């Protein structure tokens, strides 16, 4: 990653958009990890989700943070690939292995956590409808149970799906909220962890006075 470009992009350009153009209310920001290894888990409605989370991280976590993203989406062309890898700083994973290709698609995530990084993970797998929670895929449970000592920090984002919804390129000024939950730790039961995580996300949403599953 190009460190200075990444710093200017997030700490100057994105921060201006988030704080001045949109407006942002953050609750329990102190619960965000200050260093790695850690995983931030959030609902996903907009490309702004990653940008907002990155701007909120304290310096120690920001330096080692990587948003987990699908390789096939961001690596479609050379320019987008360069920007995603060198400036946004994504950790690319392959959602669908190539024919004859084996292995664990989450292997890059395991390696990143072992190296002390902070991952931003969207368990819904793709951007959904604004302010509606979709079902979580099992990848986050596999990641968490493989690293039971790593805190999994749930974050509920509200309003970003209206400010820049899926399929739109025009940013609409909209006041947004971020609610950070207390960290979870996985045991050996993946299903039990998934249930706890989903309930925690719903509780965060309910605490904001929203009902994204209605």
Secondary structure as UniProt FT lines:
FT   HELIX           3..8
FT   HELIX           9..14
FT   HELIX           15..16
FT   HELIX           17..22
FT   STRAND          24..27
FT   HELIX           29..31
FT   STRAND          38..42
FT   HELIX           48..56
FT   HELIX           59..62
FT   TURN            63..64
FT   STRAND          65..70
FT   HELIX           71..74
FT   HELIX           78..82
FT   HELIX           83..88
FT   STRAND          91..93
FT   TURN            99..100
FT   TURN            105..106
FT   HELIX           107..114
FT   TURN            115..116
FT   STRAND          118..121
FT   TURN            123..124
FT   TURN            130..131
FT   HELIX           139..146
FT   TURN            147..149
FT   STRAND          151..158
FT   HELIX           160..163
FT   TURN            166..167
FT   STRAND          176..184
FT   HELIX           190..207
FT   TURN            208..209
FT   TURN            212..213
//
